[in-house]
């Protein structure tokens, strides 16, 4: 019987985007149907497999996004990485966590695979496919920097990077409506609504770990972000969406660039 650890590593080891979607959704279904055991016999690779395209550039060398297609491609790249980020947290940290932890992050992996497929469908409506534009590798660098520490991973990925997605997505949806691309706007609205649950999962497990380790969560979060996050925490914040995710502003407001 295949294990959930094996399934996670299989997804991470799959470079082809369509196949990554297929097996992510398949293994998610099989996990919740009770067909996979809660075991982790192997350790995940440092980096997931990647297709030949898109070429991965340093963020500072990325060309400016000048049209809707380039914007959608950038979102597709984020969702593609998000699939692997979810599977990596399962494979790397699931062994030492309750089964409910695996449930949450397998569910996230399934969501991200579906989100990636939805954006790829929108790209196809413009006669474009994922890989037609360059992309940056900054997202996976955050995973590598926090591979040794689950609290740091939760702080950076769901609670900084995905929470930032909640901040900026409403304006992107508005931009898509203004560009008369209603279908892409509706697609992004679905993704936005579901990403709130992903931030919530990050917040829940970060707080759980702090409780177990008898650590004050807000100061712990702030210390980890200062240590590992290379960007800036800056407004505007979507406080309504963050609050829905259980992410209190007391965690992130002290990290603003002009905070003392």
Residue pairs with C-beta under 8 A, 6 or more apart in sequence:
1 35
1 36
1 37
2 30
2 35
2 36
2 37
3 36
3 37
3 38
3 39
3 40
3 41
4 27
4 31
4 36
4 37
4 38
4 39
4 40
4 90
4 94
4 102
4 106
5 39
5 40
5 41
5 42
5 90
5 91
5 94
5 95
6 36
6 41
6 42
7 23
7 27
7 30
7 31
7 36
8 27
8 44
8 87
8 88
8 90
8 91
8 94
8 109
9 42
9 44
9 45
9 87
9 91
10 23
10 27
11 20
11 23
11 24
11 27
11 83
11 84
11 87
11 109
12 44
12 45
12 48
12 49
12 84
12 87
12 88
12 91
13 45
13 48
13 49
14 20
14 23
14 49
15 49
15 50
15 51
16 51
17 51
17 80
17 116
17 120
17 130
17 131
20 80
20 83
20 113
21 83
21 113
21 114
21 116
21 117
24 83
24 87
24 109
24 110
24 112
24 113
25 110
25 113
25 114
27 36
27 106
28 106
28 107
28 109
28 110
28 113
29 110
30 36
31 102
31 103
31 106
32 103
32 106
38 94
38 99
38 102
40 91
40 94
40 95
42 91
43 91
43 92
44 87
44 88
44 91
44 92
46 144
46 147
47 140
47 144
48 84
48 87
48 88
48 140
50 56
51 131
52 131
53 131
53 132
54 73
54 77
54 130
54 131
54 132
54 133
54 134
54 135
55 134
55 135
56 134
56 135
56 136
56 137
57 134
57 135
57 136
57 137
58 136
58 137
59 136
59 138
62 134
62 135
62 136
63 134
65 71
65 74
68 126
68 176
68 179
68 181
68 184
69 123
69 126
69 128
69 133
70 133
71 172
71 175
72 119
72 122
72 123
72 126
72 128
72 184
73 123
73 128
73 130
73 132
73 133
73 135
74 133
74 135
75 119
75 172
75 188
76 116
76 119
76 120
76 123
76 130
77 130
77 135
77 136
78 139
78 165
79 112
79 115
79 116
79 119
79 191
80 116
80 130
81 139
81 140
82 108
82 112
82 115
82 116
82 139
82 162
83 109
83 112
83 113
83 116
84 140
84 143
85 112
85 139
85 140
85 143
85 157
86 105
86 106
86 108
86 109
86 112
87 105
87 109
88 143
89 105
89 150
89 153
89 157
90 102
90 105
90 106
90 109
92 147
92 153
93 101
93 150
93 153
94 101
94 102
94 105
96 150
97 150
97 205
101 205
104 201
104 204
104 205
105 201
107 201
108 197
108 198
108 201
111 194
111 197
111 198
115 190
115 191
115 194
116 130
118 187
118 190
118 191
119 187
119 191
120 129
120 130
121 187
122 181
122 183
122 184
122 187
123 129
123 130
123 132
125 183
139 161
142 156
142 157
142 161
142 228
142 229
143 153
143 157
145 152
145 156
145 228
146 152
146 153
146 155
146 156
146 157
146 228
147 153
149 224
150 205
150 209
151 206
151 209
151 210
151 220
151 224
152 224
152 227
152 228
154 202
154 205
154 206
154 209
155 206
155 221
155 224
155 225
155 228
155 229
156 224
156 225
156 228
156 229
157 202
158 198
158 199
158 201
158 202
158 203
159 199
159 202
159 203
159 206
159 221
159 247
159 251
159 252
160 225
160 229
160 233
162 195
162 198
162 199
162 202
163 199
163 242
163 245
163 247
163 252
165 192
165 195
166 192
166 195
166 196
166 199
166 238
166 241
166 242
166 245
167 236
167 237
167 238
167 241
169 188
169 191
169 192
169 195
170 192
170 238
172 188
173 185
173 188
173 189
173 192
174 185
176 182
176 184
176 185
176 188
177 185
192 241
196 241
196 244
196 245
197 245
199 241
199 242
199 245
199 247
200 244
200 245
200 246
200 247
203 245
203 246
203 247
204 246
206 217
206 221
207 217
209 215
210 216
210 217
210 220
211 217
217 251
218 248
218 250
218 251
218 254
221 251
221 252
222 251
222 254
222 255
225 233
225 255
226 255
232 257
233 252
233 255
233 256
233 257
234 256
234 257
235 256
237 249
237 252
239 249
242 249
242 252
243 249
253 259
